Amino acid sequence: MAAVALRLGILLLLLLLLPPLPAVRGVSGQSRSASATPQPSAGSGPPAPSVPETPRRPAASPTAPGPGVGSSPAPESPPPETPAPPAASPAPAARAGPGPAPVTDVATLCVCDLSVAQCDVNCCCDPDCSAADFSLFTTCSVHIVTGDSQLCTQEAAIYSISVTAHPPERIFKLVDQNNPSIFCIHATNYKQALSFIPPEMPTSQNFDSLLKQFEGVTFSAESDVLLNTELDAQNFSDTNETARYEYGVPIQTADAFLRLPAPLVSSQCSDANPAGFLVNQAVKCSRMINVGNCNTTQALSMLFYTNSSILAVPKSSQLVNVTLQTITVQSLSGTRTLLNSSDVLLLPKNLDNQVCINVVLGVSYSITYTDAGEITDAAVSFVLGTINTKMLPIQQSFEITFTQLNTKPVPLSGNPGYGIGLPLRAGFRPTGSGIIQSTNTHGQLTVLQSSSNQDCLAVEGVRTPVLFGYNIISGCKLRITASTECQLLANIILNVLKGQNFPEYVASFGNSQAQDVLDWVPITHIQSSEQGLCQIPVSFEIEVKWTKYGSLMNPQAKIVNVSATVITTILAQTHFGSERTIQIASSVTFVDVSTPAEPGYKAPPTIDAKLPFDFFFPFV
């Protein structure tokens, strides 16, 4: 009996020293692994696959003793076979065809994951939640997670809780959703447009590369982005169904578009700037060149600006050749000479790697068009100069003007507002017609010009133009005798002050058209006189009130009122044989009547709150 009791004791001791059975760990791992496919309920479709969860290793039980000292562990029995967890959903691959590839993997995106390394309640996409946590959820706070809602087709992650399973399980599936809006992105040629990419900060190491990347009229971060200017012009010609040019549209040529170099990012010339229809431009830019290779630089040759024919209208085969109008040659000292013949072609030529002749320093285009938006003629004038290595970088000037067919160009004083130092545009208005202007822009509104001898009779007819923003004071002296007739003297002085043809209207803007009468301000005449028999004018004052019009970022000068005041005085009787000298004055004053800019705010929203009649029951 003692031997039997000893054997039973040893057997019990071995059982106590054994580690926990693997079957328990396998069951625990199975319960914390990805939820199995839920049983479909009556009337439901096939079950959706669930997202696999990473099995967590259960902590060792503190009450389970390990193997004792001097004892050998018993061989561990093989764990029961457990179903392998389903494979993780693959990351969405780039879509074939024109559709843009998704930037964000919606399977890994979770907007309700607010706690770090903790499971958020009812957040079915939280990666910190286990299957045991999901079994306690009542619903999913976020049922669907999508990427960019502007795409026509996008991938969506759908989350739900299956309450039919025991315990409840989370169900996850990836589906493709179609955007019902007709304004959605079907194709994109700029991959980075669907996400924010931090800009690269310029440094001394990458400045040159960034300058080459962003110095053109269009730029991109990738070489495969089809946003260059040539393709834009071609795409516009394909989509423009109207057989005419419109304002601002790039002027098309046989190969691409009419180039008008301009400084875009820095002062360096960029040859990718297109010339817009009816957009007058006058720019200057600098160009760094190698004098020894000046004959191979295209932008320095006349052929670069004349070898392309202009399309009369977009999407047409009718071509307009660019004719050579004038050539002006500039020497090293800066003197310019107009060539008698403009039929010659002068190309750049290098002389001893130090001097280069016939270099294009100035280009001026003159485009003639019809009121139907068709270009009928194109001419170009050049300024060719001689440069050396001491003149680098060279400065080039480019200009383009547009003139309507069968009309004469009228110089403007601003576009649209007046420019400082430009003459005021004025004219007359006959009954039933528009404004009639003088062809001499500097003679439309003038005042008396002072002279050295200060004799009013000697300076009659000598006038100076009224320039916007410039206040003027001028005058002269007039000697009178006792035999001078008062009325005749008054007429002579008034003609000296006002001139022969004093205008009736002044343009509100520098580009006001003659047919737009509402854009012209009438001149108000004011007479200031004293009571007496002989009154002669002694002063003529013009006051121009103007205001800043338009945006605060680029205000335009607009004239709102013009007044002309004649001040007279009583001429005292002069004794016989004696002379008297009087002072005659004329002035122009510009007054800024702009109101100070004040910030504007939208009106606060009104809350139309209506309470039910028994809201305060039973207190009222």
FENPE-V704401 format. One record per backbone hydrogen bond with DSSP energy under -1.0 kcal/mol. NH is the residue of the N-H (numbers start at 1). CO is the residue of the C=O. Records with the same first field share a line. If there is no record, write none. Layout:
BEGIN
NH: CO / CO
END
This chain:
BEGIN
5: 1
6: 2
7: 3
8: 4
9: 5
10: 6
11: 7
12: 8
13: 9
14: 10
15: 11
16: 12
17: 13
24: 21
26: 22
27: 23
28: 24
29: 25
30: 26
31: 27
32: 28
44: 41
71: 68
108: 105
114: 112
123: 120
126: 123
129: 126
134: 130
135: 131
136: 133
137: 134
141: 122
145: 157
151: 148
152: 185
154: 177
156: 175
157: 145
158: 173
159: 143
160: 171
162: 169
169: 162
171: 160
173: 158
175: 156
177: 154
179: 152
185: 150
193: 190
195: 192
207: 203
210: 206
211: 207
212: 208
213: 209
214: 210
225: 222
227: 225
232: 228
233: 229
234: 230
235: 231
236: 232
237: 233
238: 234
239: 235
240: 236
244: 242
245: 373
248: 277
249: 246
251: 275
253: 256
254: 309
258: 251
260: 273
262: 270
269: 286
270: 262
275: 258
277: 249
279: 276
281: 400
283: 398
285: 396
286: 267
287: 394
293: 290
294: 291
296: 293
300: 297
301: 298
305: 302
307: 303
310: 320
311: 252
312: 318
320: 310
323: 378
325: 380
328: 382
329: 337
330: 384
331: 335
337: 329
339: 327
349: 357
351: 355
354: 351
355: 351
356: 387
357: 349
359: 385
360: 300
361: 383
362: 383
363: 397
364: 381
365: 399
366: 379
367: 401
368: 377
369: 403
370: 374
373: 370
375: 312
376: 368
377: 368
379: 366
380: 323
381: 364
382: 326
383: 362
384: 328
385: 359
386: 330
387: 356
391: 388
394: 287
396: 285
397: 361
398: 283
399: 363
400: 281
401: 365
403: 367
405: 369
407: 404
413: 510
418: 557
419: 413
421: 468
422: 419
424: 466
427: 505
428: 436
433: 430
435: 514
436: 428
443: 440
447: 464
449: 462
456: 477
459: 455
462: 459
464: 447
466: 445
468: 422
470: 467
472: 588
474: 586
476: 584
477: 454
478: 582
480: 580
484: 481
489: 485
490: 486
491: 487
492: 488
493: 489
494: 490
495: 491
496: 492
497: 493
498: 494
499: 495
504: 427
505: 427
506: 521
507: 425
508: 519
510: 416
511: 416
512: 509
517: 515
519: 516
520: 517
521: 506
523: 504
524: 562
526: 564
528: 566
536: 569
538: 567
539: 567
540: 585
541: 565
542: 587
543: 563
544: 589
545: 561
546: 591
547: 558
549: 556
556: 549
558: 547
559: 508
560: 545
561: 545
563: 543
564: 524
565: 541
566: 526
567: 539
568: 528
569: 536
571: 534
578: 575
580: 480
582: 478
584: 476
585: 538
586: 474
587: 540
588: 472
589: 542
591: 544
593: 546
609: 607
615: 612
617: 614
619: 616
620: 616
END
